[in-house]
Each structure stands twice: as C-alpha cells, then as structure tokens.
C-alpha cells in the first residue's frame, strides 16, 4: 500500500506523528506538505493528495487540518475521491467497510495523537465489505460521471 499524506499548518504536528505510525507499519508514503506551522491554505494541500488518489498514483490519502472539515470538503471536489472525516475508530472502520473511502480526514484540534494513530491504523487495516455496499458506492460513481457529462 502507498499513501499520500498532507496537512495545513494546524495539522502539521499530527501529520508528523502519523508519518511515524506509517513508518512503524511499513506503509510507504509521500508527504505532500505542508512542512511547518506557518499559516497556509488547506485546499493547496488537499488537492494534490486527492488527485494522486483519483489518478491511482497512490492507494489512499490522509489529510489533516484543525478540524478535518476543510480538507474533507476540498478533497471531495475531486471525482473519484471518497474522503471521510473520522474522529473515532468506529467511523474509520465503517467508512472503509461501507463507503470504500480512499481518503481519510482528521482534525488535529479535535483528537489527540493517540486516538489519531488508532483511527489511522483501523482505517488502513479495514477492507471494503462489498456486497450491498458496492451497489451504493457505484451510485456515487454514477453521480460523478453524470456531473462530468459522462
């Protein structure tokens, strides 16, 4: 598995913590920024990760900002991306099993590093359940295709 990860300034410290977890798990990743705590605009970091996921350059993406909300909204503008905001392990598991999410958004000002690590681990280790959920994800894909004129 290969992951793209990014944050804005509010999520920078947590991003560094999650990179340590990825190293521990042996998960290859690409750090798409930011690289410090100086104020930046979250869409500038959400977009490259979302595009890499949509193009299949990486398997999954992780985005971190203060609440996770801005990153999630920006990433979901990219067709093919199913970004989910999770602040607990139940949601992290459900969004993989039921929604086949391919990008995870986290809020650094909402959860601490210990819980964030548990969420990421759960999300990375959970497979898509398929079955009735596949039908629903395909409906999302159909909406995207319609909006793109395809």
Rosetta blueprint (number, residue, H / E / L):
1 X L
2 X E
3 X E
4 X E
5 X E
6 X E
7 X E
8 X L
9 X H
10 X H
11 X H
12 X H
13 X H
14 X H
15 X H
16 X H
17 X H
18 X H
19 X H
20 X H
21 X H
22 X H
23 X H
24 X H
25 X H
26 X L
27 X L
28 X E
29 X E
30 X E
31 X E
32 X L
33 X L
34 X L
35 X L
36 X L
37 X L
38 X L
39 X L
40 X L
41 X L
42 X L
43 X H
44 X H
45 X H
46 X H
47 X H
48 X H
49 X H
50 X H
51 X H
52 X H
53 X H
54 X H
55 X H
56 X L
57 X L
58 X L
59 X L
60 X E
61 X E
62 X E
63 X E
64 X E
65 X E
66 X L
67 X L
68 X L
69 X H
70 X H
71 X H
72 X H
73 X H
74 X H
75 X H
76 X L
77 X L
78 X L
79 X L
80 X L
81 X L
82 X L
83 X E
84 X E
85 X E
86 X L
87 X L
88 X L
89 X H
90 X H
91 X H
92 X H
93 X H
94 X H
95 X H
96 X H
97 X H
98 X L
99 X L
100 X L
101 X L
102 X L
103 X E
104 X E
105 X E
106 X E
107 X E
108 X L
109 X L
110 X L
111 X L
112 X L
113 X H
114 X H
115 X H
116 X H
117 X H
118 X H
119 X H
120 X H
121 X H
122 X H
123 X H
124 X H
125 X H
126 X L
127 X L
128 X L
129 X L
130 X L
131 X L
132 X H
133 X H
134 X H
135 X H
136 X H
137 X H
138 X H
139 X H
140 X H
141 X H
142 X H
143 X H
144 X H
145 X H
146 X H
147 X H
148 X L
149 X L
150 X L
